[in-house]
Amino acid sequence: MIGELHAVILQGAVTFGTAALSWYLYVAHRKDFILWWAVTWTLYVLRVSAIAAFLVREEPGWLFVHQVLTGLTALALLWAALSYSRSARWRPWYGGLVLFPFAWSYVAIYKLQSFLAAAVPAVLFLSFATLLTSRVFWRQWRNAGSRGAMVLASVLLLWALHHLDYPLLRARGAWNPWGYYVDILFVLATGIGVVILGFEELQRRATEIERITGRMLRQHEEDRRRLSLELHDQSAQVWAAVRMQLGLLREEARTSAPRFDRILSLVDSGMKSIRSVTTDLRPPLLDDLGVTPALRELTANFAGETDLAIAFDATADVPALSPEAGLALYRVLQEALSNVARHAGATVVRVRFFTEDGTVTLTVEDNGRGFSRTAAAVTKSLGLAGMSERIGALGGSVAFESRGGAIVTVRLPVDAS
């Protein structure tokens, strides 16, 4: 009896840890199936506590509570699996399943006064629910390839078979306390499967966020391209026609030539501004000549518009990049140079573009004051989060360093780019 009680206490402690972990995962992920796993393990802890109380006090009330909790644990386990497979739909006759443990346990313990009459249906019920749960996860593994589902399907199948030895062996004292230790191993293995499911869910969420981010960026660039074409094909041509007409009027009205010269100068300035906007919205060199010439022109134009001395070095081994990768690198360089001009207090900038170890690398290094705060604060305050989002959506990375100035390093795998 003492050895069995110790085994029950150990099983309760292990199950309590698994329940606590499940509640933590639920708070972190807010998924219904994790909630029901947490409820299942909580009921299991109460079930083990009830059998421990029965072993100590030998009162039929604790045996009744244990049998009821056994049935409810089985139902919660099955519902957790159905929630994970997104096939959980409440039906009225499920209410009969919930009431069954209460009704039969009362009849068997208080009316028939038979332990086997109470234990056998409860154990069969638990074993059957565990087997159905294993089947749900088995189908999920076959359909989605989830490793967590595979682990749970295998563990729960074996556990369903192990439940059957309770009325045959453990109830007769032939398998104590080892049967409890085997249950502990199953609890730990099931907990590991649930943790794997949690990590897989987190990975799926991250993948979905990356996919949505990439789609938003593509839509954003498509809007910029459409606006650029609209300005170039319509607004710029209209202003060009206006300039030509003003030129003709100037020839006819020679006495007002200075005023027409002023108007023509304003029109030229407006047309230059439109061309600058269209270039910023969608750099034409990216589509015409590729990423390296576009980056080179960007640095040259930026140097002409500011007091920065910018050197651009590019190796000839940079492979052809996808339109998405080329545009992402262009936008990152655009943002990096803009931040240097606004915040760094630098005079010299060196931009390098090369391929190394199967990775396309772009570095922007200046001789300014560097990053004076943490990388997270710098990213937030300087608006550099967009760099990481663009490059991260393509499987790359962006690093920020402060070493004799600021250094921004962008890496893209050649396969991804």
C-alpha positions in Angstrom: 0.0 0.0 0.0 2.8 2.4 0.9 4.7 1.7 -2.3 1.5 2.2 -4.4 0.8 5.5 -2.6 4.3 6.8 -3.3 3.9 5.9 -7.0 0.5 7.7 -7.1 2.1 10.8 -5.5 4.9 10.8 -8.0 2.5 10.4 -10.9 0.4 13.3 -9.5 3.5 15.5 -9.3 4.6 14.7 -12.9 1.1 15.2 -14.2 0.8 18.5 -12.3 4.0 19.7 -14.1 2.5 18.7 -17.4 -0.7 20.5 -16.6 1.2 23.7 -15.6 3.2 23.5 -18.9 0.0 23.1 -20.9 -1.6 26.2 -19.2 1.6 28.1 -19.9 1.4 27.1 -23.6 -2.2 28.1 -23.7 -1.5 31.6 -22.3 1.3 32.0 -24.9 -0.6 30.8 -27.9 -4.3 31.1 -27.1 -5.2 28.0 -29.0 -8.4 26.0 -28.2 -6.8 22.6 -28.5 -4.0 23.6 -26.0 -6.7 24.9 -23.6 -8.4 21.5 -23.7 -5.1 19.7 -23.2 -4.6 21.9 -20.1 -8.1 21.0 -18.9 -7.4 17.3 -19.5 -4.2 17.3 -17.5 -5.9 19.3 -14.7 -8.6 16.6 -14.5 -6.0 13.9 -14.5 -4.3 15.6 -11.6 -7.6 15.6 -9.7 -8.2 12.0 -10.7 -4.8 10.9 -9.3 -5.4 12.9 -6.1 -8.8 11.2 -5.6 -7.2 7.7 -5.9 -4.5 8.8 -3.4 -7.2 9.9 -1.0 -9.0 6.6 -1.5 -5.8 4.6 -0.7 -5.3 6.5 2.5 -8.9 6.7 3.8 -10.6 3.8 1.9 -13.9 5.7 1.7 -16.2 4.9 -1.3 -16.8 8.6 -1.9 -13.2 9.1 -3.1 -13.5 6.0 -5.4 -16.7 7.6 -6.8 -14.9 10.9 -7.5 -12.0 9.0 -9.1 -14.2 7.1 -11.4 -16.1 10.2 -12.4 -12.9 12.1 -13.1 -11.6 9.1 -15.1 -14.6 9.5 -17.5 -14.3 13.3 -17.7 -10.6 13.0 -18.4 -11.3 10.7 -21.3 -13.9 13.1 -22.8 -11.6 16.1 -22.3 -8.7 14.2 -24.0 -10.9 13.3 -27.0 -12.2 16.9 -27.3 -8.7 18.2 -27.2 -7.8 16.0 -30.2 -10.9 17.1 -32.1 -10.2 20.7 -31.4 -6.7 20.2 -32.8 -8.0 18.7 -36.0 -10.7 21.4 -36.2 -13.5 18.9 -36.2 -14.9 19.6 -32.7 -18.7 20.2 -33.1 -21.0 19.9 -30.1 -23.9 17.5 -30.6 -26.8 17.0 -28.1 -26.1 13.4 -27.5 -22.6 14.3 -26.2 -24.4 15.3 -23.1 -25.2 11.7 -22.4 -21.5 10.9 -22.6 -20.8 13.5 -20.0 -23.5 12.2 -17.7 -22.5 8.5 -18.1 -19.5 8.6 -15.6 -21.7 10.1 -12.9 -24.6 7.7 -13.4 -22.7 4.5 -13.8 -20.2 5.2 -11.0 -23.0 5.9 -8.6 -24.9 2.7 -9.5 -21.7 0.5 -9.4 -20.3 1.9 -6.1 -23.4 2.7 -4.0 -26.0 0.3 -5.4 -24.0 -2.7 -6.7 -21.1 -2.1 -4.3 -18.7 -3.7 -6.8 -15.3 -2.2 -7.5 -14.9 -4.2 -10.7 -18.4 -3.0 -11.9 -17.2 0.5 -11.4 -13.7 0.1 -12.7 -14.2 -2.0 -15.9 -16.6 0.4 -17.7 -14.6 3.5 -16.6 -11.4 2.0 -17.9 -12.9 0.7 -21.1 -14.4 4.2 -21.6 -10.9 5.8 -21.0 -9.2 3.3 -23.2 -11.7 3.8 -26.0 -11.4 7.6 -25.8 -7.6 7.4 -25.8 -7.7 5.1 -28.8 -10.0 7.6 -30.7 -7.7 10.4 -29.8 -4.8 8.4 -31.2 -6.7 7.9 -34.4 -7.4 11.7 -34.7 -3.7 12.5 -34.3 -2.8 9.6 -36.7 -5.0 11.2 -39.4 -3.5 14.6 -38.7 0.0 13.2 -39.1 -0.9 11.5 -42.4 -2.6 14.6 -43.7 -0.2 17.4 -42.5 3.0 15.6 -41.7 3.1 16.9 -38.1 5.8 15.3 -36.0 4.0 16.2 -32.8 0.8 14.5 -34.1 2.9 11.4 -34.9 4.4 11.3 -31.4 1.0 11.7 -29.8 -0.7 9.1 -32.0 2.0 6.5 -31.2 2.0 7.2 -27.4 -1.7 7.3 -27.1 -2.2 4.1 -28.9 0.1 2.3 -26.5 -1.4 4.1 -23.5 -4.9 3.0 -24.6 -3.7 -0.6 -24.5 -2.0 0.0 -21.2 -5.2 1.3 -19.6 -6.8 -2.2 -20.1 -4.5 -3.8 -17.6 -5.9 -1.8 -14.7 -9.0 -4.0 -13.9 -7.1 -7.2 -14.7 -3.7 -6.6 -13.0 -3.4 -3.4 -10.9 -6.8 -3.8 -9.2 -5.6 -7.2 -8.0 -2.2 -5.9 -6.8 -0.3 -7.8 -9.5 1.2 -4.8 -11.3 1.8 -2.3 -8.4 3.5 0.0 -8.3 5.0 -0.5 -11.7 1.8 0.2 -13.6 1.9 3.8 -12.2 5.5 4.2 -13.3 4.5 3.2 -16.8 1.7 5.8 -16.7 4.3 8.4 -15.7 6.3 7.6 -18.8 3.2 8.0 -20.9 2.4 11.3 -19.2 5.9 12.6 -20.0 5.8 11.3 -23.6 2.4 12.9 -24.2 3.7 16.2 -22.7 6.6 16.1 -25.1 4.2 15.6 -28.0 2.1 18.5 -26.9 5.2 20.7 -26.7 6.2 19.7 -30.2 2.7 20.7 -31.3 3.1 24.0 -29.7 6.4 24.7 -31.4 4.9 23.6 -34.7 2.0 26.0 -34.2 4.4 28.8 -33.5 6.4 28.0 -36.6 3.2 27.9 -38.7 2.3 31.3 -37.3 5.7 32.7 -38.1 5.5 31.3 -41.6 2.0 32.8 -42.1 3.2 36.2 -40.8 6.1 36.1 -43.3 3.8 35.2 -46.1 1.3 38.0 -45.3 4.2 40.5 -44.9 5.6 39.5 -48.3 2.2 39.8 -49.9 1.7 43.3 -48.4 5.2 44.4 -49.6 4.4 43.1 -53.1 1.1 44.9 -53.1 2.8 48.1 -51.8 5.4 47.9 -54.6 2.8 47.3 -57.2 0.9 50.4 -56.0 4.1 52.4 -56.2 4.8 51.1 -59.8 1.3 51.9 -60.9 1.6 55.4 -59.4 5.0 55.9 -61.1 3.6 54.9 -64.5 0.6 57.2 -64.0 2.9 60.2 -63.2 5.3 59.4 -66.0 2.7 58.6 -68.7 0.2 61.3 -67.9 1.3 64.1 -65.6 4.8 64.4 -67.0 3.5 64.4 -70.6 0.9 67.0 -69.8 3.5 69.3 -68.3 5.8 68.7 -71.3 2.9 69.8 -73.6 2.3 72.9 -71.4 6.0 73.8 -71.6 5.9 73.5 -75.4 2.9 75.8 -75.6 4.4 78.3 -73.3 7.5 78.3 -75.4 5.5 79.1 -78.5 3.6 81.9 -76.7 7.0 83.3 -75.5 8.1 83.6 -79.1 5.0 85.5 -80.1 5.0 87.8 -77.0 8.6 89.0 -76.9 7.8 91.9 -74.6 6.8 89.5 -71.9 9.8 87.2 -72.4 11.1 87.5 -68.8 7.8 86.5 -67.3 7.5 83.5 -69.6 11.1 82.6 -68.7 10.1 82.5 -65.1 7.0 80.4 -65.9 9.1 78.0 -67.9 11.6 77.7 -65.1 8.8 76.7 -62.7 7.5 74.2 -65.2 11.0 72.7 -65.6 11.3 72.5 -61.8 7.9 70.7 -61.6 8.9 68.2 -64.3 12.2 67.5 -62.5 10.3 66.9 -59.3 7.9 64.5 -61.1 10.8 62.6 -62.6 12.4 62.4 -59.2 9.2 61.0 -57.6 8.7 58.5 -60.3 12.3 57.3 -59.9 11.9 56.9 -56.2 8.6 55.1 -56.6 10.0 52.6 -59.0 13.6 52.8 -60.1 13.6 52.1 -63.9 17.2 50.7 -63.9 16.1 47.8 -61.8 13.8 46.6 -64.6 16.2 47.7 -67.4 19.7 46.8 -66.3 19.5 44.9 -63.0 20.2 45.5 -59.4 23.9 46.4 -59.4 23.5 49.4 -61.9 20.5 50.5 -59.9 22.3 50.5 -56.6 25.3 52.3 -58.2 23.0 55.0 -59.6 21.2 55.3 -56.3 24.5 56.0 -54.4 25.6 58.4 -57.1 22.4 60.4 -57.0 22.4 60.4 -53.2 26.0 61.7 -53.2 25.0 64.5 -55.6 22.1 65.5 -53.4 24.0 65.5 -50.1 27.5 66.4 -48.8 28.3 62.7 -48.3 31.3 61.1 -50.1 29.9 57.7 -51.1 32.0 54.9 -52.5 30.2 52.0 -54.2 32.1 48.7 -54.7 30.5 45.8 -56.4 32.0 42.5 -57.5 31.3 40.9 -60.8 30.2 37.6 -59.4 26.9 38.8 -58.0 24.3 36.5 -59.6 21.1 37.6 -61.3 18.5 38.3 -58.6 14.7 37.9 -58.6 12.7 41.1 -59.0 11.6 40.9 -55.4 15.2 40.4 -54.1 16.6 43.3 -56.2 13.8 45.6 -55.1 14.3 44.7 -51.5 18.0 45.4 -51.6 17.3 48.7 -53.4 14.8 49.8 -50.7 17.2 48.8 -47.9 20.0 50.8 -49.4 17.7 53.7 -49.9 16.6 53.6 -46.2 20.2 53.1 -45.0 21.6 56.1 -46.9 18.6 58.2 -45.8 19.3 57.4 -42.1 23.0 58.2 -42.5 22.1 61.6 -43.9 19.5 62.3 -41.2 21.1 60.9 -38.1 24.7 59.8 -38.4 26.6 63.1 -38.8 28.9 61.2 -41.2 31.0 62.5 -44.1 32.0 59.3 -45.7 30.0 56.2 -46.6 31.2 53.0 -48.1 28.7 50.6 -49.8 29.9 47.1 -50.7 27.9 44.6 -52.8 29.3 41.1 -53.2 28.7 37.3 -53.0 30.3 35.2 -50.3 29.7 31.5 -49.3 26.5 31.3 -51.3 25.1 34.5 -49.8 24.5 37.9 -51.5 25.8 40.6 -49.1 25.2 44.3 -49.0 27.0 46.5 -46.4 26.6 50.2 -45.7 29.3 51.6 -43.4 29.7 55.2 -42.4 32.2 57.2 -40.2 29.4 58.9 -38.1 28.5 58.6 -34.5 27.2 55.1 -34.7 24.3 53.6 -32.7 24.3 55.0 -29.2 21.5 52.7 -28.0 20.5 49.1 -28.1 19.8 47.5 -31.5 16.0 47.2 -30.6 15.8 50.9 -29.7 17.7 51.8 -32.9 15.5 49.7 -35.1 12.4 51.3 -33.5 13.6 54.9 -33.5 15.2 55.0 -36.9 12.4 53.2 -38.7 14.7 50.3 -39.8 12.2 47.6 -39.0 11.1 47.7 -42.6 14.6 46.5 -43.6 14.2 43.4 -41.5 10.7 42.8 -42.7 11.6 43.0 -46.4 14.7 40.9 -46.2 13.2 38.5 -43.7 10.4 37.8 -46.1 13.0 36.5 -48.5 14.8 34.3 -46.0 17.6 36.8 -45.3 18.8 38.8 -42.4 19.8 42.4 -41.4 22.4 43.2 -38.8 23.1 46.5 -37.2 26.6 47.2 -35.7 28.3 50.2 -34.1 32.0 50.1 -34.7 33.7 53.4 -35.5 30.4 54.4 -37.1 27.3 52.5 -38.1 27.4 49.3 -40.1 24.3 47.8 -41.7 24.8 44.3 -43.2 22.2 42.6 -45.3 22.5 39.0 -46.3 20.3 37.0 -48.7 20.8 33.3 -49.6 21.6 33.0 -53.3 18.9 30.3 -53.6 16.3 32.5 -52.0 17.2 35.6 -54.0 
